[in-house]
Structures are given as C-alpha cells and as structure tokens.
C-alpha cells in the first residue's frame, strides 16, 4: 500500500513510518496539515494516518478535504483526545477509523491493513497464480511448494503483479505502490527488482515483460 503519515511529533511520525515500511508498505511522511494536502494532490494514497491536532492546517480540515476530494482514501485519525465525544466527532468528520494516543504499534498496523483492504477491490487471503502461492498475512511466498525468500520490495512487487490477475502492470504503477516519494523515477530500480524476483522464483521464468506496457504473470 501507499501510505501517508501526517504527524507533527517528528519522532513519532518517523517511528510509525519505519514500522510500516518494515511491513512492506510505501510510506511518505509530513509534519503539518498544509504539507499533507499538497502530497495528497500529487500522489495516490490508499491510507492516510492523520494526527488531529496539526499546525498550519488542522487535522479536522485535512480530513474534510480528503472526504470531499479523495473519497477513495481511507483515513485513520490519531489524537490524544480519547473521550467518546472526541471519537464520535472524529468519525463524524469522515474519518474511517480513530485511534487514541498512546497506542500500540501492532494495533495501528492492523488497523491500517484493515483500511487498506477496504481501499481497493477485495482480494483473496492467499494469492495463487502460475504455481506461486503468496500469503500476505504471514508474508510468505512459495513456488511449486518451494519456499522463496523475498525482500520487502520484491514481496510488494510480486503482490501487485498477482493482484493484476494476468494483466500487465506498468513500471510507473509498481513504483507508485512499492516505493515512497524518495524513489527516483528515472532509475532502473523497478527493472532491477524484477530481475531479482525472476531469479529467486526460478525457471521457467514466470514474470514476463510486455514491451512498452509493463510486466505480468500469465
């Protein structure tokens, strides 16, 4: 998933982002509401983790703007205000979920994953194709019953290819979903990741290149 973390406590924001990246998500981070609105206008996000009490533009206004202009984005609102009335108010703004501070990262990660499943068409819990079996929950991959160890980026790319159900996925789409905004779109990072993925999956090659279109698993 592509995730935006919006939190003015920089240590907390960076810690949350690092944890989500370890779960193979592409994560961008901003520290105020104005920057959040700018990022959402440029990138397609599946989930926004949004602090409510933000500088520049308040989190409530950011949430309203997302609901109005990008309804497909799921919003997980974070706040130190944990009273029932505060939670109800946050949900009334259009947030999809609400998590009071302090929180356990495992719970935040689980809530983000649940929102991500709602932000895109439903996929089976286990992805199967061309002898490949990918388990998103346990982050394991097998080909013809052989375990295939993958890096986080390789796993993310393979997930997108399997989700496409045989259709070609462009390098731009893979870059959007598997890397964050710091990835250089003019590098060969997607092609190199595909090459490593092919090598690990073994013969016969299962990830095909469609010249001028992208990559697919038939």
Secondary structure as GFF3:
##gff-version 3
##sequence-region A 1 218
A	DSSP	beta_strand	2	6	.	.	.	ID=ss1
A	DSSP	alpha_helix	10	22	.	.	.	ID=ss2
A	DSSP	beta_strand	26	30	.	.	.	ID=ss3
A	DSSP	alpha_helix	33	42	.	.	.	ID=ss4
A	DSSP	beta_strand	47	51	.	.	.	ID=ss5
A	DSSP	alpha_helix	59	69	.	.	.	ID=ss6
A	DSSP	beta_strand	74	79	.	.	.	ID=ss7
A	DSSP	alpha_helix	84	92	.	.	.	ID=ss8
A	DSSP	beta_strand	97	100	.	.	.	ID=ss9
A	DSSP	alpha_helix	105	119	.	.	.	ID=ss10
A	DSSP	beta_strand	126	129	.	.	.	ID=ss11
A	DSSP	beta_strand	132	135	.	.	.	ID=ss12
A	DSSP	beta_strand	140	143	.	.	.	ID=ss13
A	DSSP	beta_strand	146	147	.	.	.	ID=ss14
A	DSSP	alpha_helix	152	163	.	.	.	ID=ss15
A	DSSP	alpha_helix	171	178	.	.	.	ID=ss16
A	DSSP	alpha_helix	189	201	.	.	.	ID=ss17
A	DSSP	beta_strand	208	210	.	.	.	ID=ss18
A	DSSP	beta_strand	214	216	.	.	.	ID=ss19
###
